[in-house]
Amino acid sequence: MTRAEEYRYLATKVRARASDEESPIAKAGWENLASSYIRLAEQSEESDPIDVFYDPIIGILGGSRH
């Protein structure tokens, strides 16, 4: 799974959490977080050829980038 795919996966999980939220303020917070993950996915696709020395997403989902 690429870094962009991992970010998109996290966005999907967060949006699912938002859909279960009853509080409009909390729901907006979850949606904002999901949008941030989508922006990170887009940025990682743009910078994919660049070698990243520190990647905070590696290991979060229990796998490696390659």
Contacts in CASP RR format, 6 or more apart in sequence:
PFRMAT RR
TARGET T0000
AUTHOR 0000-0000-0000
METHOD contacts of the structure
MODEL  1
MTRAEEYRYLATKVRARASDEESPIAKAGWENLASSYIRLAEQSEESDPI
DVFYDPIIGILGGSRH
1 9 0 8 1.000
1 61 0 8 1.000
1 63 0 8 1.000
1 65 0 8 1.000
2 44 0 8 1.000
2 48 0 8 1.000
2 65 0 8 1.000
3 41 0 8 1.000
3 44 0 8 1.000
3 48 0 8 1.000
3 52 0 8 1.000
3 55 0 8 1.000
3 57 0 8 1.000
3 58 0 8 1.000
3 65 0 8 1.000
4 41 0 8 1.000
4 42 0 8 1.000
4 44 0 8 1.000
4 45 0 8 1.000
4 48 0 8 1.000
5 41 0 8 1.000
6 57 0 8 1.000
6 60 0 8 1.000
6 61 0 8 1.000
7 37 0 8 1.000
7 38 0 8 1.000
7 40 0 8 1.000
7 41 0 8 1.000
7 44 0 8 1.000
7 57 0 8 1.000
8 37 0 8 1.000
8 38 0 8 1.000
8 41 0 8 1.000
9 61 0 8 1.000
10 37 0 8 1.000
10 61 0 8 1.000
11 34 0 8 1.000
11 35 0 8 1.000
11 37 0 8 1.000
11 38 0 8 1.000
11 41 0 8 1.000
12 34 0 8 1.000
14 30 0 8 1.000
14 33 0 8 1.000
14 34 0 8 1.000
14 37 0 8 1.000
15 30 0 8 1.000
15 31 0 8 1.000
15 34 0 8 1.000
17 30 0 8 1.000
18 27 0 8 1.000
18 29 0 8 1.000
18 30 0 8 1.000
18 31 0 8 1.000
18 34 0 8 1.000
21 27 0 8 1.000
21 30 0 8 1.000
55 65 0 8 1.000
58 64 0 8 1.000
58 65 0 8 1.000
END
